[in-house]
Amino acid sequence: MINRGAHFISGLLNRKPLPATIRAAQAVMKAYISLPALFSHQTAEPGICGIIPPRLQSLTVICFVAINVILCCVRYQAFSGNLYWSTPQLQVWRYVSDRTGVLAMSNLPLIWAFAMRNNLLMSLTGWSFSTFNIFHRWVARVATIEAIVHSIGYTVFSFLGWYNYDADWKEQYWWMGVIATIVMSLLCVFSFYPIRRYTYEFFLLLHIAFAVLFLISMWYHVAIFAGEYNVFIWPCVAVWCFDRAIRIGRLVFLNLPSFRATATYNQDANSIRLTIPTRSLLRPRPGTYYYVYLLRGIKLWESHPFTLASWSSKQLANGSNIQDLAFMVRPYNGFTARLRDHILQKGEEINGHISKLSVRMAIEGPYGTPYDLSKYSSILFIIGGSGITVALSHLQALLESLKESQNKEKHSGVHSIRLVWAIRGAALFDDVFQQDLLEWRTPSSLTRQVDFRMDVHNTGAAMPATQLNGQIEIAQIFSHRPRVHDLIMECAEEWHARHEKMAVVCCGPGTMVDDARAAVVAAVGKGYDEINFHPEMFHW
Ligand SMILES: Cc1cc2nc3c(=O)[nH]c(=O)nc-3n(C[C@H](O)[C@H](O)[C@H](O)COP(=O)(O)OP(=O)(O)OC[C@H]3O[C@@H](n4cnc5c(N)ncnc54)[C@H](O)[C@@H]3O)c2cc1C
């Protein structure tokens, strides 16, 4: 919330020139706290244990862990001559066990709240699902360690003679507690990054089943307290039910027009386009994503996130409005490969390399924390492969805001847009260039207001000359990878000299996003403090 509040206040303040000291403090905050990776360069590129969150999020996690460690360790008053627990040793084991047990329980609502798709805290803080997912994992790890200490503590306490260890196993609260601790530990083990990455559906189903088992075992574990500790269990159930209810509501509401999509697979570009008619109450926002369900086969629950690429409205014969939402999907191994194969098998071949099919499909959304780029003067998109969807949705929104600005409905301050796109073959570029960038390619009173440039870095097979016809004017073609650091520095220097507020939006492989982040940090460090960085990732 402090983060969101700071953004809001700085948004208000930015309308007037800020005093030099506040700007300097802002720049220091950006360069050393809110933007950089924790230690080194790496934050978007997953390591063996998953991603290491950027510094501000990592510091939040470190503070949380530190608070829990401190609360577990301080102010135990053990003394000889205690009338109830005779020895200090016995007292310490008992106090530590109780303290860690209560702390583990009090963390449960946070674990559930941070895992939900519909999490109000995302709107309040402006932090993404991926950030809350990191918090979810860390709170769960801390709570699990506390539960393990609690279990070990009570076992030792029992062995030391306070309870009868063998008789304890006959007590329901005892073995239910053991089950809860084991299930909690297994939940952590089976959430290890490689399992999530390579067997996502197995991870998901197991996670849900274990979470239910855990709540039930906890319920019976604390039943001896006559409901005193249920106050930590009910919020988990409530948050979970609330999230599921909202998800079903969104699914039904959005898809009622048809529960169908038009799917087109372009073999040369190895890309699927989905166009899904939805009810149009909400205005689509760039940078949002939707979960896509394929309504065939037995895996109906399976849903995968895809970023909105574009949208258009139309009116049906009965007068109702329909919003067509479009997505671009890169087929990989599981869900996306099944979708591609289905289109290839059942679809109608439009020309040699494009197949089209009407598929039963549903989407759930919108999700994500959208942001408005029209408040910046200069925008630099650094995009890798199918990350182009992020740029396309923003370009459409920018065009709309230019129109609104022309009609005096809204002010758009955008002067320069540079789109740097790295691809592994010409076909995807050709497809996007022909279908999605038409308005930007055609000179008009709108596009003339903006200096739009496109650098295409094709590291795959060279583009045939025919594909370049008419494209050269706004697109420069290179045959090497983009030099992300140099590009950002160059733009920052140029735009800073013109006192322009600049946004860098990056969506691509983790290493590309990490390079962009490091370059923005370096640019801010050099005094180009009017830069904001918007990383987008296709994993969490
Ligand atoms: C916010 C976001 C936006 C994305 N936008 C796009 C896009 O516009 N275009 C595009 O081509 N790709 C996009 N992706 C990536 C896309 O979702 C994955 O490539 C796709 O799910 C993997 O397909 P697969 O065939 O390999 O699936 P599988 O092999 O069946 O799944 C494996 C992978 O999918 C991920 N995954 C599956 N389901 C989910 C889920 N419900 N939530 C989170 N991750 C899941 C897992 O982490 C795992 O890595 C996006 C990802 C995210 C997180």
The ligand as a MOL file (V3000), in Angstrom:
LIG
                    3D

  0  0  0     0  0            999 V3000
M  V30 BEGIN CTAB
M  V30 COUNTS 53 58 0 0 0
M  V30 BEGIN ATOM
M  V30 1 C 0.8560 -13.4950 -17.0730 0
M  V30 2 C 1.2080 -14.4030 -18.2370 0
M  V30 3 C 0.8840 -14.0120 -19.5220 0
M  V30 4 C 1.2090 -14.8420 -20.6100 0
M  V30 5 N 0.8860 -14.4360 -21.8850 0
M  V30 6 C 1.2200 -15.2130 -22.9400 0
M  V30 7 C 0.9070 -14.8180 -24.2910 0
M  V30 8 O 0.3110 -13.7780 -24.5370 0
M  V30 9 N 1.2780 -15.6340 -25.3090 0
M  V30 10 C 1.9480 -16.8140 -25.0820 0
M  V30 11 O 2.2550 -17.5170 -26.0460 0
M  V30 12 N 2.2460 -17.2090 -23.8260 0
M  V30 13 C 1.8920 -16.4570 -22.7520 0
M  V30 14 N 2.1900 -16.8680 -21.4760 0
M  V30 15 C 2.8460 -18.1570 -21.2970 0
M  V30 16 C 1.8350 -19.2610 -21.4120 0
M  V30 17 O 0.8360 -19.1770 -20.4110 0
M  V30 18 C 2.5930 -20.5900 -21.2790 0
M  V30 19 O 3.5080 -20.6450 -22.3440 0
M  V30 20 C 1.6920 -21.7370 -21.3960 0
M  V30 21 O 0.8430 -21.8180 -20.2720 0
M  V30 22 C 2.5560 -22.9900 -21.4220 0
M  V30 23 O 2.0180 -23.7880 -22.3490 0
M  V30 24 P 2.4590 -25.3280 -22.4800 0
M  V30 25 O 1.8010 -25.8450 -23.6950 0
M  V30 26 O 3.9360 -25.4760 -22.3600 0
M  V30 27 O 1.7180 -25.8800 -21.2110 0
M  V30 28 P 1.9670 -27.0550 -20.2280 0
M  V30 29 O 3.1520 -27.8800 -20.5780 0
M  V30 30 O 0.6420 -27.7100 -20.1100 0
M  V30 31 O 2.2530 -26.1820 -18.9270 0
M  V30 32 C 3.5450 -25.9540 -18.4550 0
M  V30 33 C 3.8380 -24.5250 -18.1670 0
M  V30 34 O 2.7040 -23.6800 -18.1910 0
M  V30 35 C 2.6510 -22.8420 -17.0340 0
M  V30 36 N 1.2400 -22.7680 -16.6590 0
M  V30 37 C 0.2780 -23.6080 -17.0220 0
M  V30 38 N -0.9110 -23.2430 -16.4950 0
M  V30 39 C -0.6740 -22.1540 -15.7780 0
M  V30 40 C -1.4730 -21.3110 -14.9540 0
M  V30 41 N -2.7800 -21.5460 -14.7610 0
M  V30 42 N -0.8730 -20.2840 -14.3540 0
M  V30 43 C 0.4330 -20.0530 -14.5210 0
M  V30 44 N 1.2380 -20.7870 -15.2820 0
M  V30 45 C 0.7020 -21.8290 -15.8900 0
M  V30 46 C 3.4810 -23.5420 -15.9990 0
M  V30 47 O 4.2180 -22.6680 -15.1990 0
M  V30 48 C 4.4330 -24.3680 -16.8010 0
M  V30 49 O 5.6210 -23.6620 -16.9570 0
M  V30 50 C 1.8600 -16.0700 -20.3880 0
M  V30 51 C 2.1740 -16.4560 -19.0820 0
M  V30 52 C 1.8610 -15.6400 -18.0170 0
M  V30 53 C 2.2090 -16.0790 -16.6240 0
M  V30 END ATOM
M  V30 BEGIN BOND
M  V30 1 1 1 2
M  V30 2 1 2 3
M  V30 3 2 2 52
M  V30 4 2 3 4
M  V30 5 1 4 5
M  V30 6 1 4 50
M  V30 7 2 5 6
M  V30 8 1 6 7
M  V30 9 1 6 13
M  V30 10 2 7 8
M  V30 11 1 7 9
M  V30 12 1 9 10
M  V30 13 2 10 11
M  V30 14 1 10 12
M  V30 15 2 12 13
M  V30 16 1 13 14
M  V30 17 1 14 15
M  V30 18 1 14 50
M  V30 19 1 15 16
M  V30 20 1 16 17
M  V30 21 1 16 18
M  V30 22 1 18 19
M  V30 23 1 18 20
M  V30 24 1 20 21
M  V30 25 1 20 22
M  V30 26 1 22 23
M  V30 27 1 23 24
M  V30 28 2 24 25
M  V30 29 1 24 26
M  V30 30 1 24 27
M  V30 31 1 27 28
M  V30 32 2 28 29
M  V30 33 1 28 30
M  V30 34 1 28 31
M  V30 35 1 31 32
M  V30 36 1 32 33
M  V30 37 1 33 34
M  V30 38 1 33 48
M  V30 39 1 34 35
M  V30 40 1 35 36
M  V30 41 1 35 46
M  V30 42 1 36 37
M  V30 43 1 36 45
M  V30 44 2 37 38
M  V30 45 1 38 39
M  V30 46 1 39 40
M  V30 47 2 39 45
M  V30 48 1 40 41
M  V30 49 2 40 42
M  V30 50 1 42 43
M  V30 51 2 43 44
M  V30 52 1 44 45
M  V30 53 1 46 47
M  V30 54 1 46 48
M  V30 55 1 48 49
M  V30 56 2 50 51
M  V30 57 1 51 52
M  V30 58 1 52 53
M  V30 END BOND
M  V30 END CTAB
M  END
